[in-house]
Amino acid sequence: MENRDGSFFSDMGCINASILLIIGASTLIVIRIFYIIYRSSKPLYSTPPGPLSTLIVLGSGGHTAEMLNLLAVMQMEKFMPRYYIAAATDNMSLQKARVLEDSLKEKSEAGLVGTSHFMQIYRSREVGQSYITSVGTTLIALTHALWLMIKIRPQVILCNGPGTCIPLCVIAFFFKAFGIRWSSIFYVESIARVRRLSLSGLLLYKLRMADQLFVQWPQLKSKYPRANYVGRLMVLSGGEF
């Protein structure tokens, strides 16, 4: 009888210790997440850092055009090496990125703009794909995104709307939470979004995953006060900024 009582109390002690361990770990993670949210709105470096490894997420159509338009006016020597990522079914975006990189190398001295790399990522869901089968493809996409993030370990992530950026940003946020790597996420909303954020922008805004979220219309700044209004970054068809 005494042996049974001793075994019972020993088991209870183990269970209580496990519960306390889980509660303690959960508390630390929650505190870390609140710290990340607080820290994300402030400058990461007190002095100008050296070149930052940068992940650039491209999307089909207008997303890529806007991103390349933004990159063309940036000081690219501060963002290198650069890793361009597009969906596995989107070859055109990477071709355009290669053209941009070739033009940068022609205009600059050898090695000044750094190296560039071009990669593809699986989509979570293709257009017209059923929601049932998308469960499997989403898991594959997340696994692939995790592998890419471990391989690249970027210091900066630039994105502007394509859904392929969400798994990468989610993983980057968890890397911050667990102290693996601090990747600053900069999201620039498309100029086509005048009254409301895109789904990608809304997710990053509501979940506070983006360090800085930029919008190009004052209406969006009024609706989403934590966003940064920077005016129009895209050149419109009439030549207006």
C-alpha positions in Angstrom: 0.0 0.0 0.0 2.9 2.4 0.9 4.6 1.6 -2.4 1.5 2.4 -4.3 1.1 5.7 -2.4 4.7 6.6 -3.0 4.4 5.8 -6.7 1.2 7.9 -6.9 2.8 10.9 -5.3 5.9 10.5 -7.5 3.7 10.5 -10.6 1.9 13.5 -9.4 5.2 15.3 -8.8 6.3 14.5 -12.3 3.0 15.8 -13.7 3.1 19.0 -11.7 6.8 19.6 -12.8 5.8 19.1 -16.4 2.9 21.5 -16.1 5.1 24.1 -14.4 7.7 23.7 -17.2 5.1 24.1 -19.9 3.6 27.2 -18.1 7.1 28.7 -17.7 8.1 28.1 -21.3 4.8 29.5 -22.6 5.2 32.6 -20.4 8.7 33.2 -21.7 7.5 32.8 -25.3 4.6 35.3 -24.7 7.0 37.8 -23.1 9.4 37.4 -26.1 6.5 38.0 -28.6 5.5 41.2 -26.8 9.1 42.3 -26.8 9.4 41.6 -30.5 6.2 43.6 -31.2 7.6 46.5 -29.1 11.0 46.3 -30.6 9.8 46.1 -34.2 8.6 49.6 -34.3 12.0 51.0 -33.3 15.4 51.2 -35.2 17.2 47.9 -35.0 20.7 49.5 -35.3 22.0 52.5 -33.4 24.7 53.0 -36.1 24.5 52.4 -39.8 25.2 48.6 -40.3 27.1 47.0 -43.1 25.4 45.4 -46.1 22.3 43.4 -45.1 21.4 40.1 -46.6 18.0 40.7 -48.2 15.2 38.4 -49.2 12.9 39.9 -51.9 9.6 38.3 -52.5 8.2 38.7 -56.1 4.7 38.0 -57.3 3.2 37.7 -60.7 2.0 40.7 -62.7 1.9 44.1 -61.0 3.5 42.9 -57.8 6.8 42.3 -59.5 6.6 45.5 -61.5 6.1 47.5 -58.3 8.9 45.7 -56.4 11.4 46.2 -59.2 10.4 49.8 -59.5 11.1 50.2 -55.8 14.4 48.4 -56.0 15.6 50.6 -58.9 15.7 53.6 -56.6 17.2 51.9 -53.6 20.9 52.0 -52.6 21.4 48.4 -53.5 25.0 48.3 -52.1 23.4 48.4 -48.7 21.3 45.3 -49.4 23.5 42.4 -50.3 23.6 39.6 -51.0 20.0 39.7 -52.5 17.8 36.6 -52.7 14.8 36.8 -55.1 12.0 34.4 -54.5 9.0 33.8 -56.7 6.3 31.1 -56.9 7.4 27.9 -58.6 4.9 28.5 -61.4 6.1 32.1 -61.9 9.2 32.2 -64.2 8.6 35.6 -65.7 9.2 37.5 -62.4 12.7 35.9 -61.9 13.6 36.8 -65.5 12.7 40.4 -64.8 14.7 40.4 -61.6 17.7 39.0 -63.6 17.4 41.9 -66.1 17.4 44.4 -63.2 20.5 42.8 -61.7 22.3 42.8 -65.0 21.6 46.5 -65.5 22.8 47.2 -61.9 26.1 45.4 -62.6 26.5 47.3 -65.9 26.1 50.7 -64.2 28.2 50.0 -61.1 31.8 49.0 -60.5 32.5 45.3 -60.3 31.3 43.8 -57.0 29.8 47.1 -55.7 26.2 45.9 -55.9 27.0 42.5 -54.5 25.7 39.1 -55.6 22.2 38.0 -56.3 20.4 34.6 -56.1 17.2 33.5 -57.7 14.9 30.9 -56.1 11.4 29.5 -56.3 8.9 28.5 -53.7 5.9 26.2 -53.8 2.5 27.9 -53.7 0.1 27.1 -50.8 -2.8 27.1 -53.2 -3.1 27.5 -57.0 -5.9 29.4 -58.6 -9.0 27.1 -58.8 -7.5 24.5 -56.5 -9.9 22.8 -54.1 -9.6 23.6 -50.5 -9.3 19.9 -49.6 -6.2 19.3 -51.7 -4.8 22.7 -50.7 -4.2 21.4 -47.1 -1.5 19.1 -48.4 0.1 21.7 -50.7 0.0 24.2 -47.9 2.0 21.9 -45.6 4.5 21.3 -48.5 4.8 25.1 -49.0 5.4 25.7 -45.3 8.1 23.0 -45.2 9.8 24.4 -48.3 9.6 28.0 -46.8 11.2 26.7 -43.6 14.0 25.1 -45.6 14.6 28.4 -47.6 14.6 30.5 -44.4 17.1 28.2 -42.7 19.3 28.3 -45.8 19.1 32.1 -46.5 18.7 33.5 -42.9 18.0 37.0 -44.2 18.4 40.2 -42.2 15.8 42.0 -44.2 12.6 40.8 -46.0 11.0 43.0 -48.6 7.5 42.1 -49.9 4.5 43.9 -51.4 1.5 41.6 -51.5 2.0 38.2 -53.1 0.6 35.3 -51.0 3.9 33.5 -51.2 5.3 36.0 -48.7 3.0 34.9 -45.9 4.7 31.5 -45.0 8.1 33.2 -45.2 7.1 36.1 -42.9 5.4 33.7 -40.5 8.6 31.6 -40.2 10.7 34.8 -39.9 8.5 35.9 -37.0 8.9 32.5 -35.2 12.6 32.7 -35.7 12.5 36.0 -33.9 10.4 34.5 -31.1 12.8 31.7 -30.5 15.9 33.8 -30.9 17.1 32.0 -34.0 17.4 35.0 -36.3 16.1 38.6 -36.4 14.7 39.4 -39.9 13.2 42.8 -40.3 10.1 42.6 -42.4 9.2 45.6 -44.6 5.9 45.3 -46.4 4.9 47.9 -49.1 1.3 47.7 -50.0 0.4 47.9 -53.7 -0.5 51.2 -55.2 -3.7 49.5 -56.4 -4.9 49.3 -52.9 -6.6 52.6 -52.2 -9.3 51.8 -49.6 -8.3 48.6 -47.9 -5.3 46.4 -47.4 -4.7 43.3 -49.4 -5.2 40.0 -47.6 -1.4 39.6 -47.2 -1.1 43.1 -45.9 -4.1 42.7 -43.5 -2.6 39.5 -42.0 0.8 41.1 -41.4 -0.9 44.2 -40.0 -3.3 42.5 -37.7 -0.8 39.9 -36.4 1.9 42.6 -36.1 4.4 40.6 -38.0 5.7 43.4 -40.2 8.3 45.7 -38.6 7.2 48.4 -41.0 4.1 48.5 -43.2 4.0 51.2 -45.9 0.9 52.4 -47.7 0.7 54.7 -50.7 -2.7 56.4 -50.1 -3.7 58.6 -47.2 -7.1 56.9 -46.9 -5.2 53.7 -45.9 -3.2 55.5 -43.3 -6.5 56.8 -41.8 -8.0 53.4 -41.7 -4.8 51.6 -40.5 -3.1 54.1 -38.1 0.0 51.9 -37.5 0.8 51.9 -41.2 3.3 54.4 -42.6 2.1 56.7 -45.4 5.0 57.5 -47.7 3.1 58.8 -50.8 3.2 57.1 -54.1 6.3 55.0 -54.8 5.1 53.8 -58.2 5.3 55.9 -61.4 1.8 56.0 -62.8 1.0 55.8 -66.5 0.8 59.6 -66.8 4.3 60.0 -65.4 3.1 61.2 -62.0 4.7 60.0 -58.7 
